[in-house]
Amino acid sequence: MNVKQLVGVSLSLLALCAPAYADSFAVDAREIRTVVVGAKPLLDGRIVVQDGKITCLDEQNRCALPANIRRYDFAKNGIVTPGFIETLGHIGQVEVDAEDGSHDGIAAKDSNLAHVRAIDGIAMASRALDAARLAGVTTVLARPLGGALVSGQSVAFRTSGLTVDAALVQAPVAIHVNLGEEARQDMPLVGARSGQIALLRGLLVNAKRLADADHKKPKEAAEKDAIQHLKDDAGIAALADLVWRKKLPVVVHAHRSDEIAAALSLHKELGFRLVIAGGAEAHLLAKELAAQHVPVILGPVRVAPFGWNTRKAELTSAATLHAAGVQLGLATAETHNARNLRFEAGLAAANGLPADVALAAITRVPAAILGLPAGTGTLAVGQLADFVVMDGDPLSYEGHTRFVAAAGVAIDAPQQR
């Protein structure tokens, strides 16, 4: 492919992120599920969007239509839900798995990369991002690539926009930690799970020591030198600021129950804000997770019991965690197939998770778990218009995507028939 062709492809990809129409429009639907806590579905509903924000949201067509506004009619069989939120993939960071040049790459070979920011490596001109958006995924979370013990800071952004700054929801969102096989096999090698926990404990303790120095000024020269040494370590400084001062969540990516148990023990010991991600065997510790108020982002739901990491995985895991009182989010944990997020929720619902809980687990709840801005993952007047319209049950193959509003922009492009 020559340079002219490459430029043409790049411009085409950028065009996919551009607005399809002006950001003032109205949508009529058979049903609107706002996913606001305690709210009932709005029947024969209407959403009016002006300047990208919802200005009216009501049932029985009680919202008046502003003059000359573009109207989309799905009153016959349209079901509206908030846009979906994918939290465990690498959208915007990986374009072609087999082509290293299309990856953001790994920042450095180190165990503590807490200072590395995913926002600095996001490419919005991504076909994976476009495919996710056209399937109703309007917000995604990305964390730095690689298997470092502490891989860095995640960013949440909308799937519509030319730059990540224009699409930004929040950055940083969380600090991400890898436990288990990924951290054991990548460079630098931390070959023992006990070694991973020991190293993580040391990093968090030193970071807390640095954060505490804000209030307990060291007096001795040796202590001043020690604190200065911690300040000069970019990774420790980032942990001190984000984990201990700002209280952002530490998202621990782990599947095995013993790894999750170790993370829970460390959480109980040090008191940081913990979230478990992946969690193939988290259901085995459902009571312990609930007792410590530790949320789980389960992904993928359909994980098979293969190998030592997932040998006790079950399709009923989501239902078990919910029944125990664990705050539960769902994810695909994929980049190119994040468009299947609603089917992960549907599979959980087919295996015992209440359907309304399953929908909340891919909209409102992951936003709450990760501390995203209030209202993210719900529909309400005054909020940015982020929603999807299906022509059937949004958690089943009976529903097909007919319309998406992403970051206040109407996308009149049905893509799933």
C-alpha positions as CSV (number, residue, x, y, z in Angstrom):
1,M,0.0,0.0,0.0
2,N,1.5,3.4,-1.0
3,V,1.5,6.6,1.0
4,K,-1.5,8.0,-0.9
5,Q,-3.6,4.9,-0.1
6,L,-2.5,5.0,3.6
7,V,-3.6,8.6,3.9
8,G,-7.0,7.7,2.3
9,V,-7.5,4.9,4.8
10,S,-6.7,7.2,7.7
11,L,-9.1,9.9,6.5
12,S,-11.8,7.3,6.1
13,L,-11.3,6.0,9.6
14,L,-11.4,9.6,11.0
15,A,-14.7,10.1,9.1
16,L,-16.2,7.2,11.1
17,C,-15.8,9.2,14.3
18,A,-17.4,12.4,12.8
19,P,-21.0,13.4,13.6
20,A,-23.6,11.9,11.3
21,Y,-26.1,14.7,11.8
22,A,-26.6,17.8,13.9
23,D,-27.0,17.1,17.6
24,S,-30.6,18.2,18.0
25,F,-33.2,15.5,17.4
26,A,-36.0,13.5,18.9
27,V,-36.6,9.8,19.2
28,D,-40.0,8.1,19.7
29,A,-39.9,4.5,21.0
30,R,-42.3,1.8,22.3
31,E,-40.3,1.7,25.6
32,I,-37.5,3.7,27.3
33,R,-35.5,2.1,30.1
34,T,-33.7,4.8,31.9
35,V,-31.9,2.5,34.3
36,V,-32.3,5.1,37.0
37,V,-32.6,3.4,40.4
38,G,-36.3,2.8,41.2
39,A,-37.5,4.2,37.9
40,K,-40.0,2.2,35.8
41,P,-39.8,1.9,32.0
42,L,-41.5,4.8,30.0
43,L,-44.1,3.4,27.6
44,D,-44.7,5.1,24.3
45,G,-41.8,7.3,25.3
46,R,-40.1,10.2,23.6
47,I,-36.6,11.7,24.1
48,V,-35.8,15.2,22.9
49,V,-32.2,16.2,22.5
50,Q,-31.0,19.7,21.9
51,D,-27.4,20.8,21.6
52,G,-26.4,17.2,22.5
53,K,-28.3,17.1,25.9
54,I,-31.6,15.5,26.8
55,T,-34.2,18.3,27.3
56,C,-37.3,16.2,27.6
57,L,-37.8,12.6,28.6
58,D,-41.4,11.3,29.1
59,E,-44.0,8.7,28.2
60,Q,-47.2,8.8,26.2
61,N,-45.6,11.3,23.9
62,R,-45.9,14.1,26.4
63,C,-42.7,15.8,25.2
64,A,-43.5,18.6,22.7
65,L,-41.5,18.5,19.5
66,P,-39.5,21.7,18.9
67,A,-40.0,23.2,15.5
68,N,-37.9,21.8,12.6
69,I,-36.2,19.2,14.7
70,R,-35.2,15.9,13.2
71,R,-37.4,13.0,14.5
72,Y,-36.7,9.3,14.5
73,D,-39.7,7.0,14.8
74,F,-39.3,3.7,16.5
75,A,-42.7,3.8,18.2
76,K,-43.7,0.4,16.8
77,N,-41.0,-1.8,18.4
78,G,-38.1,0.4,19.6
79,I,-36.6,-0.2,23.1
80,V,-34.3,2.6,24.3
81,T,-31.6,1.9,26.9
82,P,-28.5,4.0,28.0
83,G,-25.4,3.4,25.9
84,F,-23.4,0.4,27.1
85,I,-20.1,0.7,28.9
86,E,-17.2,-1.7,28.2
87,T,-14.6,-1.7,30.9
88,L,-12.1,-4.5,30.3
89,G,-11.0,-4.3,26.7
90,H,-8.3,-2.3,24.9
91,I,-10.4,-0.3,22.4
92,G,-8.3,2.6,21.0
93,Q,-5.1,0.8,21.8
94,V,-5.0,-2.2,19.5
95,E,-6.1,-2.2,15.9
96,V,-4.7,-5.4,14.5
97,D,-3.6,-8.1,16.9
98,A,-0.9,-9.5,14.6
99,E,0.6,-6.1,13.7
100,D,2.7,-4.6,16.4
101,G,2.8,-1.3,14.6
102,S,-1.0,-0.9,15.3
103,H,-0.6,-1.3,19.1
104,D,0.0,1.4,21.6
105,G,2.7,-0.9,23.0
106,I,4.2,-1.3,26.5
107,A,5.7,1.8,28.1
108,A,8.6,0.1,29.9
109,K,9.7,-3.1,31.4
110,D,9.1,-2.4,35.1
111,S,6.9,-3.8,37.8
112,N,5.4,-0.4,38.8
113,L,4.1,1.7,35.9
114,A,1.5,3.6,38.0
115,H,2.6,6.8,36.4
116,V,1.8,5.6,32.8
117,R,-1.5,7.1,31.5
118,A,-3.6,5.2,29.0
119,I,-5.0,8.5,27.7
120,D,-1.7,9.3,26.1
121,G,-1.9,6.4,23.7
122,I,-5.5,6.3,22.6
123,A,-6.2,6.3,18.8
124,M,-9.8,7.4,18.1
125,A,-9.5,6.5,14.4
126,S,-10.1,2.8,15.2
127,R,-12.4,0.3,13.5
128,A,-12.8,-1.5,16.8
129,L,-14.1,1.7,18.4
130,D,-16.5,2.3,15.5
131,A,-17.8,-1.3,15.6
132,A,-18.4,-1.0,19.3
133,R,-20.2,2.4,19.0
134,L,-22.5,1.1,16.2
135,A,-23.5,-1.7,18.5
136,G,-24.5,0.6,21.3
137,V,-21.3,0.8,23.3
138,T,-20.9,4.5,23.9
139,T,-18.4,4.6,26.7
140,V,-15.2,2.5,27.1
141,L,-12.4,2.2,29.6
142,A,-8.9,1.6,28.5
143,R,-5.8,0.8,30.7
144,P,-2.2,0.6,29.6
145,L,-1.2,-2.5,27.8
146,G,1.2,-5.1,29.3
147,G,1.5,-7.5,32.1
148,A,3.4,-5.3,34.6
149,L,2.3,-5.9,38.2
150,V,1.0,-2.2,38.2
151,S,0.2,-1.4,34.6
152,G,-0.9,2.2,35.1
153,Q,-3.8,4.6,34.9
154,S,-7.0,4.0,32.9
155,V,-9.1,6.5,31.0
156,A,-12.9,6.5,30.3
157,F,-14.0,8.1,27.0
158,R,-16.9,8.2,24.6
159,T,-16.8,6.3,21.4
160,S,-17.6,9.4,19.4
161,G,-15.0,12.1,18.8
162,L,-12.0,13.0,16.7
163,T,-9.6,13.1,19.7
164,V,-9.6,11.4,23.1
165,D,-9.7,14.8,24.8
166,A,-12.9,15.7,23.0
167,A,-14.4,12.3,23.9
168,L,-13.1,12.3,27.5
169,V,-15.4,11.2,30.3
170,Q,-12.7,10.9,33.1
171,A,-9.0,10.5,33.5
172,P,-7.5,9.0,35.5
173,V,-10.2,6.5,36.5
174,A,-8.3,3.8,38.4
175,I,-4.9,2.2,39.0
176,H,-4.7,-1.3,37.4
177,V,-2.9,-4.3,38.9
178,N,-2.3,-7.7,37.2
179,L,-2.1,-10.8,39.4
180,G,-1.5,-14.3,38.3
181,E,-0.3,-15.7,35.0
182,E,0.0,-12.4,33.0
183,A,2.3,-10.8,35.6
184,R,4.2,-14.1,36.0
185,Q,5.0,-14.4,32.3
186,D,5.7,-10.9,31.2
187,M,8.8,-8.9,31.7
188,P,10.1,-8.3,34.3
189,L,9.2,-11.7,35.6
190,V,7.5,-11.9,39.0
191,G,7.5,-15.7,39.1
192,A,5.6,-16.3,42.3
193,R,2.1,-15.2,43.2
194,S,3.3,-14.7,46.8
195,G,6.1,-12.5,45.3
196,Q,3.5,-10.4,43.4
197,I,1.5,-9.7,46.6
198,A,4.7,-9.0,48.5
199,L,5.8,-6.5,45.9
200,L,2.4,-4.9,45.7
201,R,2.2,-4.6,49.5
202,G,5.6,-2.8,49.5
203,L,4.6,-0.4,46.8
204,L,1.3,0.5,48.5
205,V,2.9,0.9,51.9
206,N,5.7,3.2,50.5
207,A,3.1,5.2,48.6
208,K,1.0,5.6,51.8
209,R,4.1,6.7,53.7
210,L,4.7,9.4,51.0
211,A,1.0,10.5,51.2
212,D,1.1,10.6,55.0
213,A,4.1,12.9,54.8
214,D,1.7,15.6,53.6
215,H,0.4,15.8,57.2
216,K,3.4,14.4,59.2
217,K,6.3,16.4,58.0
218,P,9.6,14.5,58.6
219,K,12.0,16.2,61.0
220,E,15.1,14.0,60.8
221,A,17.4,14.4,57.9
222,A,17.4,10.6,57.2
223,E,13.6,10.6,57.0
224,K,13.6,13.7,54.8
225,D,16.0,12.0,52.4
226,A,13.8,8.8,52.4
227,I,10.6,10.8,51.6
228,Q,12.5,12.7,48.9
229,H,13.6,9.4,47.4
230,L,9.9,8.3,47.3
231,K,8.9,11.6,45.6
232,D,11.5,11.0,43.0
233,D,10.1,7.6,42.1
234,A,7.3,8.5,39.5
235,G,5.5,5.2,40.1
236,I,5.4,5.6,43.9
237,A,4.4,9.3,43.6
238,A,1.5,8.3,41.3
239,L,0.3,5.6,43.7
240,A,0.5,8.1,46.6
241,D,-1.5,10.7,44.8
242,L,-4.2,8.4,43.2
243,V,-4.6,5.6,45.6
244,W,-4.2,7.3,49.0
245,R,-4.9,11.0,48.4
246,K,-7.6,10.9,45.7
247,K,-8.9,7.4,46.7
248,L,-9.2,6.1,43.2
249,P,-10.0,2.4,42.9
250,V,-7.2,-0.2,42.5
251,V,-8.6,-2.6,39.9
252,V,-7.0,-6.0,40.4
253,H,-7.3,-8.2,37.3
254,A,-7.4,-11.8,38.5
255,H,-9.4,-14.9,37.7
256,R,-8.3,-17.5,40.3
257,S,-10.0,-17.6,43.7
258,D,-6.7,-17.8,45.5
259,E,-5.5,-14.6,43.8
260,I,-8.8,-12.9,44.6
261,A,-8.4,-14.0,48.2
262,A,-4.9,-12.6,48.4
263,A,-6.2,-9.3,47.1
264,L,-9.0,-9.3,49.7
265,S,-6.5,-9.9,52.4
266,L,-4.3,-7.0,51.3
267,H,-7.4,-4.8,51.0
268,K,-8.4,-5.7,54.6
269,E,-4.8,-5.0,55.8
270,L,-4.3,-1.6,54.1
271,G,-7.7,-0.3,53.4
272,F,-7.4,0.9,49.8
273,R,-10.4,1.0,47.4
274,L,-10.5,-2.4,45.7
275,V,-12.3,-3.6,42.6
276,I,-11.9,-7.2,41.2
277,A,-11.9,-7.5,37.4
278,G,-12.1,-10.7,35.4
279,G,-13.1,-12.8,38.3
280,A,-13.8,-16.2,36.7
281,E,-13.8,-17.8,40.2
282,A,-15.0,-14.8,42.1
283,H,-18.3,-16.6,42.9
284,L,-16.4,-18.9,45.2
285,L,-15.7,-15.9,47.4
286,A,-19.0,-14.1,47.0
287,K,-19.7,-13.8,50.7
288,E,-16.2,-12.5,51.4
289,L,-16.5,-10.0,48.6
290,A,-19.8,-8.8,49.9
291,A,-18.6,-8.5,53.5
292,Q,-15.7,-6.3,52.4
293,H,-17.9,-4.3,50.0
294,V,-15.6,-5.1,47.1
295,P,-17.3,-4.8,43.6
296,V,-16.6,-7.3,40.8
297,I,-16.5,-6.5,37.1
298,L,-17.1,-10.0,35.7
299,G,-15.7,-10.6,32.2
300,P,-16.3,-12.4,30.1
301,V,-19.4,-14.2,31.5
302,R,-19.0,-17.0,29.0
303,V,-15.5,-17.9,30.2
304,A,-14.9,-21.7,30.0
305,P,-13.4,-23.8,32.8
306,F,-10.1,-24.4,31.1
307,G,-6.6,-24.4,32.7
308,W,-5.7,-23.5,36.3
309,N,-6.9,-19.9,36.0
310,T,-10.6,-20.7,35.3
311,R,-11.0,-24.3,36.2
312,K,-14.0,-23.5,38.5
313,A,-15.7,-20.9,36.3
314,E,-19.5,-21.2,36.0
315,L,-22.1,-19.6,33.8
316,T,-24.1,-18.9,37.0
317,S,-21.3,-16.8,38.5
318,A,-23.0,-13.4,37.9
319,A,-26.2,-14.7,39.6
320,T,-24.3,-16.0,42.6
321,L,-22.4,-12.8,43.1
322,H,-25.6,-10.7,42.8
323,A,-27.5,-13.0,45.2
324,A,-24.7,-12.5,47.8
325,G,-25.0,-8.7,47.6
326,V,-21.8,-8.0,45.5
327,Q,-22.0,-4.9,43.4
328,L,-21.7,-6.4,39.9
329,G,-20.6,-5.1,36.5
330,L,-20.2,-7.2,33.3
331,A,-17.7,-6.9,30.5
332,T,-16.6,-8.7,27.4
333,A,-12.9,-8.2,28.2
334,E,-12.4,-8.0,24.4
335,T,-11.4,-5.2,22.0
336,H,-12.6,-6.3,18.6
337,N,-15.7,-8.0,20.0
338,A,-16.8,-5.4,22.5
339,R,-19.9,-5.0,20.3
340,N,-21.1,-8.3,22.0
341,L,-21.3,-6.7,25.4
342,R,-25.1,-6.9,25.5
343,F,-24.9,-10.6,24.8
344,E,-22.7,-11.1,27.8
345,A,-25.4,-9.5,29.9
346,G,-28.0,-11.7,28.1
347,L,-26.1,-14.8,28.9
348,A,-25.9,-13.8,32.6
349,A,-29.7,-13.2,32.5
350,A,-30.2,-16.6,30.9
351,N,-28.3,-18.2,33.8
352,G,-30.2,-16.6,36.7
353,L,-29.3,-12.9,36.9
354,P,-32.4,-10.8,36.8
355,A,-32.8,-9.0,33.4
356,D,-32.9,-5.5,34.9
357,V,-29.8,-6.2,37.0
358,A,-28.0,-7.5,33.9
359,L,-28.9,-4.3,32.0
360,A,-27.7,-2.2,34.9
361,A,-24.5,-4.2,35.0
362,I,-23.4,-2.9,31.5
363,T,-24.6,0.7,32.1
364,R,-25.2,2.3,35.4
365,V,-23.3,-0.1,37.7
366,P,-19.8,-0.1,36.1
367,A,-20.0,3.7,36.0
368,A,-20.7,3.7,39.8
369,I,-18.0,1.1,40.6
370,L,-15.4,3.1,38.8
371,G,-16.6,6.5,40.1
372,L,-17.5,8.0,36.7
373,P,-19.4,11.3,36.7
374,A,-22.9,11.1,38.1
375,G,-25.6,10.1,35.6
376,T,-23.2,8.1,33.4
377,G,-25.0,4.9,32.3
378,T,-28.5,6.3,32.8
379,L,-31.0,8.5,31.0
380,A,-32.2,11.8,32.5
381,V,-33.0,15.3,31.6
382,G,-29.9,17.5,31.5
383,Q,-27.5,14.7,30.7
384,L,-25.6,14.2,27.5
385,A,-27.5,12.0,25.1
386,D,-25.9,8.5,25.2
387,F,-28.4,5.8,24.2
388,V,-29.2,3.0,21.9
389,V,-32.4,1.8,20.3
390,M,-33.1,-1.9,19.7
391,D,-36.0,-3.3,17.8
392,G,-36.5,-6.1,20.4
393,D,-35.1,-7.3,23.7
394,P,-31.7,-5.6,24.0
395,L,-30.2,-8.6,25.8
396,S,-31.1,-11.2,23.2
397,Y,-30.5,-11.9,19.5
398,E,-34.1,-10.8,18.9
399,G,-33.1,-7.2,19.4
400,H,-31.2,-5.5,16.6
401,T,-29.4,-2.1,16.8
402,R,-31.4,0.5,14.9
403,F,-30.1,3.8,16.2
404,V,-27.3,5.1,18.5
405,A,-26.9,8.5,20.1
406,A,-23.2,8.8,21.2
407,A,-22.0,11.8,23.1
408,G,-25.1,13.8,21.9
409,V,-24.7,12.9,18.3
410,A,-27.3,11.0,16.3
411,I,-26.0,8.1,14.2
412,D,-28.7,7.2,11.7
413,A,-27.0,4.0,10.6
414,P,-28.7,0.7,11.5
415,Q,-26.0,-1.9,11.3
416,Q,-27.4,-5.1,12.7
417,R,-30.3,-6.6,10.8
